[in-house]
Amino acid sequence: MNKPLLILFILIGGLTFGQVLIDVTSQYIQNPSFEDYASCPSSNSAYPNSMWIDSVIGWYAPTAGTSDYFNSCNTSANGIPYNNGAGYQESFDGEAYCGFLAYAPDYSQNDRMWSEYIQTQLIQPLELNKRYKFSMRINRANDYNLAVENIGANFSQNSNSNFSVTRPFNIIPTIQNNTGFIIDTLNWILIEGQFQATGNENFLTIGWFGDTITDDFTFFIPPDFDTVTGDSIYITETYYLVDSLKLYEIEEEIIEFDINIITPNNDGVNDIIDFSIFNFTDISFTIINRWGNKVWETTDPNAVWNGKTLSNKMLLEGTYFYFLSAKNIFGKEVIKNGFVQVIR
């Protein structure tokens, strides 16, 4: 099967790297846009018996928090775009999305925080030291007076599960929102980031991450007022929708290794080849002439070649061939063969 590729270019010290993103979502994440379900949701989740998130194939609530599921198969309570739990929102991708309370007071537990999450077990574990990019779309539900920043995603070896409580997970997310307070109810905000896997990450958890709401909330809608007392009335909760999860493997490739000419005539242009600009960590570099004789070599990543031989004699004008075996700053092996012209 052909994989979609996205190529980005990064210039580091004179060396151009191509960052190739390989879409591996379907290889790792079950039901990434929540389209597949065991039963159409007919109401919002209600602790402890009605957990509609569990009807989403491959997904579940990892705590006692009652995460929700919305699908256009329902034309009322948990439908799309209208529903009675999140207001009004079209899906970003397909016909479904999930929802979770990022923060609400839990009055039954001495005013502790109530935070909800959604979780899935990956189809296969992430690979050791492999670099990945993860993204998701987030939208703040209507009719809430609170917004937060620290919405994120956590990849972990073990399940982040505590089915007896509704407290938030005080862990550092692998990917965290960096767009500021998520207040938009019209548009789906892109949350994305890159990371290097430690190996054997088997679970993905999405929600709000922290242990206190004190430094991570803002009131952004003018409150209503009690017509009798004149007091401000806030809905001191915040609810978010999530859709369209994506996972990419990141491959780093050298697009250009430009050392095809050297003019050692002391005019200040192409007089030397400075290998330090290429940011190699290991290197084996050899130059031979047209008869296959070695004329210069180095294993020093910071070497400088001035057009001379190993015996410090100036090379004659002509075409020479090089062989490079190195590791770049991303730890990837780089093998290049080519030619370099010596011109005076």
Secondary structure in CASP SS format (residue, H / E / C, confidence):
PFRMAT SS
TARGET T0000
AUTHOR 0000-0000-0000
METHOD secondary structure of the structure
MODEL  1
M C 1.00
N C 1.00
K C 1.00
P C 1.00
L E 1.00
L E 1.00
I E 1.00
L E 1.00
F E 1.00
I E 1.00
L E 1.00
I E 1.00
G C 1.00
G C 1.00
L E 1.00
T E 1.00
F E 1.00
G E 1.00
Q E 1.00
V E 1.00
L E 1.00
I E 1.00
D E 1.00
V C 1.00
T H 1.00
S H 1.00
Q H 1.00
Y H 1.00
I C 1.00
Q C 1.00
N C 1.00
P C 1.00
S C 1.00
F C 1.00
E C 1.00
D C 1.00
Y E 1.00
A C 1.00
S C 1.00
C C 1.00
P C 1.00
S C 1.00
S C 1.00
N C 1.00
S C 1.00
A E 1.00
Y C 1.00
P C 1.00
N C 1.00
S E 1.00
M C 1.00
W H 1.00
I H 1.00
D H 1.00
S H 1.00
V E 1.00
I C 1.00
G C 1.00
W C 1.00
Y E 1.00
A C 1.00
P C 1.00
T E 1.00
A C 1.00
G C 1.00
T C 1.00
S C 1.00
D E 1.00
Y E 1.00
F E 1.00
N E 1.00
S C 1.00
C C 1.00
N C 1.00
T C 1.00
S C 1.00
A C 1.00
N C 1.00
G C 1.00
I C 1.00
P C 1.00
Y E 1.00
N E 1.00
N C 1.00
G C 1.00
A C 1.00
G E 1.00
Y E 1.00
Q C 1.00
E C 1.00
S C 1.00
F C 1.00
D C 1.00
G C 1.00
E C 1.00
A E 1.00
Y E 1.00
C E 1.00
G E 1.00
F E 1.00
L E 1.00
A E 1.00
Y E 1.00
A E 1.00
P E 1.00
D E 1.00
Y H 1.00
S H 1.00
Q H 1.00
N C 1.00
D C 1.00
R E 1.00
M E 1.00
W E 1.00
S C 1.00
E C 1.00
Y E 1.00
I E 1.00
Q E 1.00
T E 1.00
Q E 1.00
L C 1.00
I C 1.00
Q C 1.00
P C 1.00
L C 1.00
E C 1.00
L C 1.00
N C 1.00
K C 1.00
R E 1.00
Y E 1.00
K E 1.00
F E 1.00
S E 1.00
M E 1.00
R E 1.00
I E 1.00
N E 1.00
R E 1.00
A C 1.00
N C 1.00
D C 1.00
Y C 1.00
N C 1.00
L E 1.00
A E 1.00
V C 1.00
E C 1.00
N C 1.00
I E 1.00
G E 1.00
A E 1.00
N E 1.00
F E 1.00
S E 1.00
Q C 1.00
N C 1.00
S C 1.00
N C 1.00
S C 1.00
N E 1.00
F C 1.00
S C 1.00
V C 1.00
T C 1.00
R C 1.00
P C 1.00
F E 1.00
N C 1.00
I C 1.00
I C 1.00
P C 1.00
T C 1.00
I E 1.00
Q E 1.00
N C 1.00
N C 1.00
T C 1.00
G C 1.00
F C 1.00
I C 1.00
I C 1.00
D C 1.00
T C 1.00
L C 1.00
N C 1.00
W C 1.00
I E 1.00
L E 1.00
I E 1.00
E E 1.00
G E 1.00
Q E 1.00
F E 1.00
Q E 1.00
A C 1.00
T C 1.00
G C 1.00
N C 1.00
E C 1.00
N C 1.00
F E 1.00
L E 1.00
T E 1.00
I E 1.00
G E 1.00
W E 1.00
F E 1.00
G C 1.00
D C 1.00
T C 1.00
I C 1.00
T C 1.00
D C 1.00
D C 1.00
F C 1.00
T E 1.00
F E 1.00
F C 1.00
I C 1.00
P C 1.00
P C 1.00
D E 1.00
F E 1.00
D C 1.00
T C 1.00
V C 1.00
T C 1.00
G C 1.00
D C 1.00
S E 1.00
I E 1.00
Y C 1.00
I C 1.00
T C 1.00
E C 1.00
T E 1.00
Y E 1.00
Y E 1.00
L E 1.00
V E 1.00
D E 1.00
S E 1.00
L E 1.00
K E 1.00
L E 1.00
Y E 1.00
E E 1.00
I E 1.00
E E 1.00
E E 1.00
E E 1.00
I E 1.00
I E 1.00
E E 1.00
F C 1.00
D C 1.00
I C 1.00
N C 1.00
I E 1.00
I E 1.00
T C 1.00
P C 1.00
N C 1.00
N C 1.00
D C 1.00
G C 1.00
V C 1.00
N C 1.00
D C 1.00
I C 1.00
I E 1.00
D E 1.00
F H 1.00
S H 1.00
I H 1.00
F H 1.00
N C 1.00
F C 1.00
T C 1.00
D E 1.00
I E 1.00
S E 1.00
F E 1.00
T E 1.00
I E 1.00
I E 1.00
N C 1.00
R C 1.00
W C 1.00
G C 1.00
N C 1.00
K E 1.00
V E 1.00
W E 1.00
E E 1.00
T E 1.00
T C 1.00
D C 1.00
P C 1.00
N C 1.00
A C 1.00
V E 1.00
W E 1.00
N C 1.00
G C 1.00
K E 1.00
T C 1.00
L C 1.00
S C 1.00
N C 1.00
K C 1.00
M E 1.00
L C 1.00
L C 1.00
E C 1.00
G E 1.00
T E 1.00
Y E 1.00
F E 1.00
Y E 1.00
F E 1.00
L E 1.00
S E 1.00
A E 1.00
K E 1.00
N C 1.00
I C 1.00
F C 1.00
G C 1.00
K C 1.00
E E 1.00
V E 1.00
I E 1.00
K E 1.00
N E 1.00
G E 1.00
F E 1.00
V E 1.00
Q E 1.00
V E 1.00
I C 1.00
R C 1.00
END
